[in-house]
Amino acid sequence: MRTHDEVVSKLMQRPGVCQEVERIEREEGVLLDILLRARQEAGLSQERMGTQAPAVARLERALATGKHSPSLATLRKYAQACGKKLSVHLS
């Protein structure tokens, strides 16, 4: 039986997998870092976000895996719970 690291190493050799991991790190990873930093700065746990902890966990996990992009309404609620204001910039 192979270890987790061996499986990941093998998968990363596949062009499609490597490209998707890079996309997630480039796009969703940045957003996840921003959201987690805002929650930490606000001193909030998932339970204290003003919603059910599983919903917060699902949002953060979805961004970490790249399987789901949250709506602007969801991001706005997350930002408000952290005492922040959501703004979107195009460059």
HELIX and SHEET records of a PDB file:
HELIX    1   1 HIS A    4  MET A   12  1                                   9    
HELIX    2   2 PRO A   15  ARG A   26  1                                  12    
HELIX    3   3 GLU A   28  GLU A   41  1                                  14    
HELIX    4   4 GLN A   46  ARG A   48  5                                   3    
HELIX    5   5 ALA A   53  THR A   65  1                                  13    
HELIX    6   6 LEU A   72  ALA A   81  1                                  10    
END                                                                             
